[in-house]
Amino acid sequence: MEFKHVSVLYDECMEGLKIKQSGIYADGTLGGGGHASGICGLLNSEGTLIGIDKDRDALNAAEKRLQGFNCRKQFVQDNYSNIKGILDQIGISGIDGALLDLGVSSFQLDNYERGFSYMQNAPLDMRMNAEDSLTAEEVVNSYTGEQLTGIIRKYGEEKWASRISDFIIKARKNKPIENTTELVDIIKAAIPAAARRDGPHPAKRTFQAIRIEVNDELGHLEKAVEDFCDILNPGGRLCIITFHSLEDRIVKDYFNRRLNPCTCPKEFPVCTCGKVTDMVKVTGKPIVSTKEELEDNPRARSAKLRIIEKKR
């Protein structure tokens, strides 16, 4: 399958990174190389792109796409949350900027065999890295009712989580749930008809929840936000695009803590802990897609871009 992807908030990211021609930049979610091609296009032969992705197919496609650029390039199959280990491995101590475009890529959604989409029938997989062991099928068929309810409610923010979990448990007593169509039908049966008439596809939140669980997306993000801030060079910027409130809350809260590290009680007239920020706020409210971008790429409708900078 050809790797196609429309890069979300592309111009805003290029502007937000403030790229130096000879700088070192990391794309922690390389995907098909859309954002990375923009970064490479602004680098000279002394500049470096570090392209990171868990998905081997994505790395292969991006490497091919970026062949025509003359900047230095390092491609790494790994999770972006291991950025410090990756830099140690390739002998780089700090970077001048980084981009994280979170969530599932268009390629993974459109490649129905990966099991991310609730619109087409496929095995229950949902692994971003095909070498990982935990699959959606294992989650659906082996987690307890309490565990299923917890992840669907927490990661999917689904108010019908308990009913959906009950229906899954009941269905799998007859036979294992093996594909996306079976799971979608169970979810539809669990959600009352009146609640299915409005809003997004009834399976959207549950599929999101299972995908997040399979890939431990929020756990990796929590670690990565801190580590990426740590390894920025002075003046370096970190741009993060989120696609749902759980991701955005993690980024927003960490940025705020990093910008305001003082741990003194609020009633103290002066700071005594001595903790001062090493970062500069770039965005307050997140940057969102323009009307024109949404017309061209409806998948950008929930995208939010937050940017933070290391003090010079």
Order of alpha helices (4+ residues) and beta strands (2+ residues): alpha-beta-alpha-beta-alpha-beta-alpha-beta-alpha-alpha-alpha-alpha-alpha-alpha-alpha-alpha-beta-alpha-beta-beta-alpha-beta
